[in-house]
Amino acid sequence: MIISNEWKDYEILDMANGEKLERWGKYTLIRPDPQIIWNKKSYPNLWKKADAHYHRSNKGGGSWEYNNKLPERWQVKYKDLTFNIKPMGFKHTGLFPEQAVNWDFMINKIKEEKKKTGREINVLNLFAYTGGATVACSYAGANVCHVDSSKGMVAWAKENIDSSGLKDRKVRFIVDDVVKFVQREIRRGNKYDGIVMDPPSYGRGANGEVWQIENSLFDLLNLCKEILSEDPIFFLINSYTTGLSATVLDNLLHVVLDDKYKGKVSSGEISLPMTNSKLVLPCGIYGRWEK
């Protein structure tokens, strides 16, 4: 397990009853989390001060209840990176703070390679959402191609790049189905030194293409292998799919990459700590291949 424990603008204040009490900068939110199956609050008084509470509906979805007026959006910083936060439908805020530990991993890999070789590093971010990994890799000095099927998410990623002061960096923003984009990159002969992806369990592309992780991920990884450079530095897969083991990601990376590339594969849970507590919240899984 790896723990994202270097945040200043984000923390889990308490966890109980299927919910987490979080601080995002100045504001505190209560959001649901199915991993929190205990019902004992460590700091019950803190919950009364929450600015907003996301309530799940029995019919699916849910809604925010606001105890205090929140701005339409606000910013949080992670080290030198700045992200725009907005409460969205279905509990989200536009950022997965547990991913900070992966941002650090990619930043270090890119900086080390640039210092060692001086070469340009090209990174492909697939299912790129609001661009946490895009911002991190761009900050480290890589040229980044950001691909997501949602125009809204791509627009948000551009805002995050601008807010982090990276407007002058080489970032391509693409609204497209991930599989079709990678197939076109193969035909174009484009290559990448790093690939990061956060595939959904299920989804539809810009033109209604169906994605189902159990049936689609292995084929996508094989396509991505064809656009890896001769000397790649990392291949990172994140997943929040319930029931999918980190060992599966480990196995996939070995099966796809071992016959061509020599490197190290690791995998496990990714998590967030609770402040003033021994408790840690598991938040998904990762698989990494690194040079």
C-alpha positions as CSV (number, residue, x, y, z in Angstrom):
1,M,0.0,0.0,0.0
2,I,1.2,3.5,-0.8
3,I,-0.2,6.5,1.1
4,S,-0.7,10.1,-0.2
5,N,0.4,11.8,3.0
6,E,2.1,15.0,1.8
7,W,-1.0,17.2,1.4
8,K,-1.4,20.6,3.2
9,D,-4.7,21.7,1.5
10,Y,-6.5,18.4,1.9
11,E,-7.1,16.0,4.7
12,I,-9.6,13.4,6.0
13,L,-10.8,14.7,9.4
14,D,-12.9,11.7,10.3
15,M,-14.6,8.6,8.9
16,A,-17.7,6.7,10.0
17,N,-21.1,5.4,8.8
18,G,-20.1,5.1,5.2
19,E,-19.0,8.7,5.0
20,K,-15.8,10.8,5.2
21,L,-15.4,14.3,6.5
22,E,-12.8,16.1,4.4
23,R,-11.1,19.5,4.4
24,W,-10.5,20.9,0.9
25,G,-8.6,24.1,1.5
26,K,-10.9,26.3,3.7
27,Y,-14.0,24.2,3.2
28,T,-15.2,20.9,4.8
29,L,-17.3,18.4,2.9
30,I,-19.0,15.2,3.9
31,R,-19.0,12.6,1.1
32,P,-20.0,8.9,0.9
33,D,-17.5,6.1,0.7
34,P,-18.4,2.4,0.7
35,Q,-15.2,1.3,2.3
36,I,-16.1,3.0,5.6
37,I,-18.2,0.2,7.2
38,W,-17.7,1.2,10.9
39,N,-20.1,3.5,12.7
40,K,-17.9,5.1,15.4
41,K,-16.9,8.7,14.8
42,S,-13.6,9.7,16.3
43,Y,-14.4,13.5,16.4
44,P,-18.2,13.8,16.3
45,N,-18.2,17.6,17.0
46,L,-16.3,18.3,13.7
47,W,-19.1,16.8,11.6
48,K,-21.5,19.6,12.8
49,K,-19.3,22.2,11.2
50,A,-19.2,20.8,7.7
51,D,-20.0,23.3,4.9
52,A,-21.7,20.8,2.6
53,H,-23.0,17.2,2.7
54,Y,-23.5,14.9,-0.2
55,H,-26.6,12.7,0.3
56,R,-27.0,9.6,-1.8
57,S,-30.5,8.8,-3.1
58,N,-32.0,5.3,-2.9
59,K,-33.0,5.8,-6.6
60,G,-29.4,6.5,-7.7
61,G,-27.4,9.6,-7.8
62,G,-27.9,12.1,-5.0
63,S,-27.6,15.8,-4.1
64,W,-25.6,18.3,-2.1
65,E,-27.0,19.9,1.1
66,Y,-25.2,23.2,1.8
67,N,-24.9,24.3,5.4
68,N,-22.8,27.3,4.4
69,K,-22.5,29.1,1.1
70,L,-19.7,27.8,-0.9
71,P,-18.0,29.6,-3.9
72,E,-18.8,28.1,-7.3
73,R,-15.2,26.9,-7.3
74,W,-12.1,27.3,-5.3
75,Q,-8.5,26.2,-5.5
76,V,-6.3,23.8,-3.5
77,K,-2.5,23.3,-3.9
78,Y,-0.4,20.2,-3.8
79,K,3.2,21.4,-3.5
80,D,3.7,23.5,-6.6
81,L,0.5,22.3,-8.4
82,T,-2.9,24.1,-8.2
83,F,-6.3,22.5,-8.9
84,N,-9.8,23.9,-9.2
85,I,-12.4,22.3,-7.0
86,K,-16.1,22.3,-7.8
87,P,-18.8,20.2,-6.0
88,M,-20.3,18.1,-8.8
89,G,-23.2,15.7,-9.2
90,F,-22.6,12.2,-7.9
91,K,-20.4,13.4,-5.0
92,H,-17.3,14.4,-7.0
93,T,-15.1,17.5,-6.6
94,G,-13.0,17.1,-9.8
95,L,-9.9,15.8,-8.0
96,F,-8.8,12.5,-6.5
97,P,-6.3,13.5,-3.8
98,E,-5.0,10.0,-3.3
99,Q,-3.4,10.3,-6.7
100,A,-0.8,12.7,-5.4
101,V,1.5,9.8,-4.6
102,N,1.4,8.9,-8.3
103,W,2.0,12.5,-9.4
104,D,5.1,12.4,-7.3
105,F,6.2,9.2,-8.9
106,M,5.8,10.5,-12.4
107,I,7.4,13.9,-11.6
108,N,10.5,12.1,-10.2
109,K,10.8,9.8,-13.1
110,I,10.5,12.6,-15.7
111,K,13.0,14.8,-13.9
112,E,15.5,12.0,-13.3
113,E,15.4,11.1,-17.0
114,K,15.7,14.6,-18.2
115,K,18.7,15.3,-15.9
116,K,20.3,12.0,-17.0
117,T,19.8,12.2,-20.8
118,G,18.5,15.7,-21.6
119,R,16.0,14.3,-24.0
120,E,12.4,15.4,-24.5
121,I,9.9,13.3,-22.6
122,N,6.5,12.7,-24.2
123,V,3.7,11.4,-21.9
124,L,0.2,10.2,-22.9
125,N,-2.6,10.5,-20.3
126,L,-5.7,8.4,-21.2
127,F,-9.1,8.7,-19.5
128,A,-7.5,11.9,-18.3
129,Y,-10.4,13.4,-16.4
130,T,-9.5,16.9,-15.0
131,G,-5.8,16.4,-15.6
132,G,-4.1,15.8,-12.3
133,A,-1.5,13.6,-14.0
134,T,-1.4,16.0,-16.9
135,V,-0.5,18.9,-14.6
136,A,2.1,16.9,-12.7
137,C,3.9,15.6,-15.9
138,S,3.8,19.1,-17.5
139,Y,5.2,20.6,-14.3
140,A,8.1,18.1,-14.5
141,G,8.9,19.2,-18.0
142,A,7.3,16.6,-20.2
143,N,5.2,17.2,-23.3
144,V,1.8,15.8,-22.5
145,C,-1.1,14.6,-24.6
146,H,-4.3,14.6,-22.6
147,V,-7.2,12.4,-23.9
148,D,-10.7,12.2,-22.5
149,S,-14.1,11.7,-24.2
150,S,-15.8,14.5,-22.1
151,K,-15.5,18.1,-23.4
152,G,-16.3,19.4,-19.9
153,M,-13.5,17.4,-18.2
154,V,-11.0,18.5,-20.9
155,A,-12.0,22.2,-20.4
156,W,-11.5,21.7,-16.6
157,A,-8.0,20.2,-17.2
158,K,-7.1,23.3,-19.2
159,E,-8.1,25.4,-16.2
160,N,-5.9,23.4,-14.0
161,I,-2.9,23.8,-16.3
162,D,-3.5,27.6,-16.4
163,S,-4.0,27.8,-12.6
164,S,-0.7,25.9,-12.1
165,G,1.2,28.5,-14.2
166,L,1.9,26.0,-17.0
167,K,0.2,27.8,-19.9
168,D,3.4,27.9,-21.9
169,R,4.1,24.2,-21.7
170,K,3.5,21.7,-24.5
171,V,0.1,20.1,-23.7
172,R,-2.3,18.7,-26.3
173,F,-5.9,18.4,-25.2
174,I,-7.9,15.8,-27.2
175,V,-11.7,15.1,-26.9
176,D,-11.9,11.5,-28.2
177,D,-12.5,7.9,-27.6
178,V,-9.3,6.6,-26.1
179,V,-9.1,3.4,-28.1
180,K,-9.7,5.1,-31.4
181,F,-7.2,7.8,-30.5
182,V,-4.5,5.2,-29.8
183,Q,-5.2,3.4,-33.0
184,R,-4.7,6.6,-34.9
185,E,-1.4,7.3,-33.1
186,I,-0.2,3.9,-34.2
187,R,-0.9,4.8,-37.8
188,R,0.7,8.2,-37.4
189,G,3.8,6.6,-35.9
190,N,3.8,8.7,-32.8
191,K,5.6,7.4,-29.7
192,Y,5.4,8.1,-25.9
193,D,8.0,7.7,-23.2
194,G,5.4,7.5,-20.5
195,I,1.7,6.4,-20.4
196,V,-0.7,6.8,-17.6
197,M,-4.4,5.8,-17.6
198,D,-7.3,5.7,-15.2
199,P,-9.8,3.5,-17.1
200,P,-13.4,3.4,-15.9
201,S,-15.3,0.2,-15.1
202,Y,-17.8,1.0,-17.8
203,G,-18.2,3.9,-20.1
204,R,-19.1,5.3,-23.5
205,G,-16.8,7.2,-25.8
206,A,-17.6,10.5,-27.6
207,N,-19.5,8.6,-30.4
208,G,-21.2,6.0,-28.2
209,E,-18.3,3.5,-28.1
210,V,-18.7,1.0,-25.3
211,W,-15.9,0.4,-22.8
212,Q,-16.0,-2.4,-20.2
213,I,-12.8,-2.8,-18.3
214,E,-12.7,-6.7,-18.0
215,N,-13.2,-7.0,-21.8
216,S,-11.3,-4.0,-23.0
217,L,-8.3,-3.2,-20.9
218,F,-6.0,-6.0,-22.1
219,D,-6.6,-5.0,-25.8
220,L,-5.9,-1.3,-25.0
221,L,-2.6,-2.2,-23.3
222,N,-1.5,-4.1,-26.3
223,L,-2.3,-1.1,-28.5
224,C,-0.5,1.2,-26.1
225,K,2.6,-1.0,-26.4
226,E,2.8,-0.1,-30.1
227,I,3.1,3.6,-29.3
228,L,5.7,3.2,-26.5
229,S,9.1,4.5,-27.4
230,E,12.2,2.3,-27.5
231,D,13.3,3.7,-24.1
232,P,10.1,4.3,-22.0
233,I,10.3,5.5,-18.4
234,F,6.9,4.5,-17.0
235,F,3.6,2.9,-17.6
236,L,1.0,3.5,-14.9
237,I,-2.5,2.1,-14.6
238,N,-5.0,3.3,-11.9
239,S,-8.3,1.6,-11.2
240,Y,-11.3,2.1,-9.0
241,T,-13.2,-0.9,-10.3
242,T,-14.7,-2.9,-7.4
243,G,-13.5,-6.5,-7.3
244,L,-10.4,-5.9,-9.6
245,S,-7.2,-6.9,-7.8
246,A,-4.0,-5.0,-7.9
247,T,-2.3,-8.3,-8.8
248,V,-4.4,-8.3,-12.0
249,L,-2.8,-5.0,-13.0
250,D,0.6,-6.4,-12.1
251,N,0.0,-9.5,-14.2
252,L,-1.2,-7.4,-17.2
253,L,1.9,-5.3,-17.2
254,H,4.1,-8.4,-17.1
255,V,2.2,-10.1,-19.9
256,V,2.1,-7.1,-22.2
257,L,5.6,-5.6,-21.6
258,D,8.1,-8.3,-20.5
259,D,8.9,-9.6,-23.9
260,K,10.1,-6.2,-25.1
261,Y,11.1,-4.0,-22.1
262,K,13.3,-4.6,-19.1
263,G,11.9,-2.8,-16.0
264,K,10.3,-3.2,-12.6
265,V,6.6,-3.9,-12.0
266,S,4.9,-3.0,-8.8
267,S,1.3,-2.9,-7.7
268,G,-0.9,-2.4,-4.7
269,E,-3.5,-0.2,-3.0
270,I,-3.5,3.6,-3.0
271,S,-4.7,5.3,0.1
272,L,-5.2,8.4,2.2
273,P,-4.5,8.8,5.9
274,M,-6.9,10.2,8.5
275,T,-5.5,13.1,10.5
276,N,-4.6,12.4,14.1
277,S,-5.5,8.7,13.7
278,K,-4.0,5.3,12.8
279,L,-6.8,4.8,10.2
280,V,-6.1,4.7,6.5
281,L,-8.7,4.8,3.7
282,P,-8.1,2.5,0.7
283,C,-9.0,4.5,-2.4
284,G,-8.2,2.2,-5.4
285,I,-5.4,0.2,-6.9
286,Y,-2.4,0.9,-9.1
287,G,0.0,-1.0,-11.3
288,R,3.3,0.5,-12.3
289,W,6.0,-0.5,-14.8
290,E,9.1,1.7,-14.5
291,K,12.4,1.8,-16.2
